[in-house]
Amino acid sequence: MRRSFLIAIFAICAVAFHPLSALAQAKTYTHEMGSVTFETPPTRIAVTNWSLTETVIALGINPVAIADPDDYRQWVVKPDLPANFVNIGQRQSPNMEALRDAKPDLILISGELAAAYEALSEIAPTIVISTYNNNQPALDSIRKATRTIAAITGREQRAEEILKQVDATLAHDGARIRAVLGPDQRIAVIRINSDAQINVFGPPSLPNTVMAAMNIPTAYNGETTGWGFARGGLELLAPFAKDTIAFIEPTPDPVRQRILTSPLWKMQGFARNNRVYQIPSVWTYGGLYSAMRFADLLATQIENGPYK
C-alpha cells in the first residue's frame, strides 16, 4: 500500500515538473504579421516606436533598448526614459547589432518597420502593433494597444489603472477649458513645420480624438492623411477665422517668429481676436500618457492666456 502511494506521488510530481507542464501555461498572441508564444511574460523589452516606448514605461517596465532617445526627450518628453538602456539608433532603421547586444526577449515595432520583421524576429520574438496610420481613431487605437501590451507582459491591472486615469484627466481638463472658452468655441490644433508647411490635425488624430473625449468642439473635421492631419501653407488656416488656434511645440524659433509675425498670419481672425495658444512639446503620435499630457497642457495654456 505504501509503495503504491509513493508511486502515485512520484507520478504526480513528474507531471508537475515535466517541461510539458510549463507549455500548458504558455500563451499565444496574434498580431499584425503573425503570432508569438510566450511560456512566461517577457520582461526584457526592446522598442523602436515612441508610442509603444511610452506605453511600456507607463506599464511599469523599463525597456532594455530604445530608439532615438535624444529626440524622444525633446518631442515626447514624458514619461521619462529609464536611466539605463541600449540606444539602438534610428526608429526607421534600428541598429541590429546594438539590438542583439541588448538581449531582449520581446521586440515591439509598428507597421512602419514591417520590412524588417523577419530580421528582427531572428533576434527575439517580435510583435507588430501600429497605433497610428491604421484607419482607427487614435485614442481608441492606443487604448487597445495598452491593453494588448499589458496582457503580454502580465500588467493588466496597471493598464486598467491608466485607463481610469485617462478618463478622469480628460473629463477634468475638458471642464477647465470650457470654463474659459465656453462650451461652443472650436479649437484647431496645428504644428508649424516650416515657413511653407503647417499640419492641421483632423478627426482620427490624437489631438482631435482627445478633444472629442473632453467634449471640446474641434475646428477641422475634413480629410487627412493616415496620420490624422492635413498639410498646407498659411492659407490652410483661413477657414478658422472664428476659431481658436493651438500650435504645438517644438518649432524652430526663427520659423515661429516669421510665421506669427507675417502679415498673412496677423490678418487672420484668430490672430486679430487674440485666440492663439502655444502648447509645450507633446508627441501627437504618442500613447495614453501623451494623450493626458496634451489635455493637461492645453487646459493649462488656455487658463494662462493667449500667446503674446
HELIX and SHEET records of a PDB file:
HELIX    1   1 ARG A    2  PHE A   17  1                                  16    
HELIX    2   2 PRO A   19  LEU A   23  1                                   5    
HELIX    3   3 TRP A   50  ALA A   58  1                                   9    
HELIX    4   4 PRO A   69  TRP A   75  1                                   7    
HELIX    5   5 MET A   96  ASP A  101  1                                   6    
HELIX    6   6 GLY A  111  ALA A  116  5                                   6    
HELIX    7   7 TYR A  117  SER A  121  1                                   5    
HELIX    8   8 ALA A  138  THR A  153  1                                  16    
HELIX    9   9 GLU A  156  LEU A  181  1                                  26    
HELIX   10  10 LEU A  206  ALA A  213  1                                   8    
HELIX   11  11 LEU A  234  PHE A  240  5                                   7    
HELIX   12  12 ASP A  253  LEU A  260  1                                   8    
HELIX   13  13 PRO A  263  LYS A  266  1                                   4    
HELIX   14  14 GLY A  269  ARG A  272  1                                   4    
HELIX   15  15 LEU A  288  ASN A  304  1                                  17    
SHEET    1   A 2 LYS A  27  HIS A  31  0                                        
SHEET    2   A 2 GLY A  34  PHE A  38 -1                                        
SHEET    1   B 5 VAL A  86  ASN A  87  0                                        
SHEET    2   B 5 ALA A  65  ILE A  66  1                                        
SHEET    3   B 5 ILE A  45  VAL A  47  1                                        
SHEET    4   B 5 LEU A 106  ILE A 109  1                                        
SHEET    5   B 5 THR A 126  VAL A 128  1                                        
SHEET    1   C 5 PHE A 229  GLY A 232  0                                        
SHEET    2   C 5 GLN A 197  PHE A 201 -1                                        
SHEET    3   C 5 ILE A 187  SER A 194 -1                                        
SHEET    4   C 5 THR A 244  ILE A 248  1                                        
SHEET    5   C 5 VAL A 276  ILE A 279  1                                        
END                                                                             
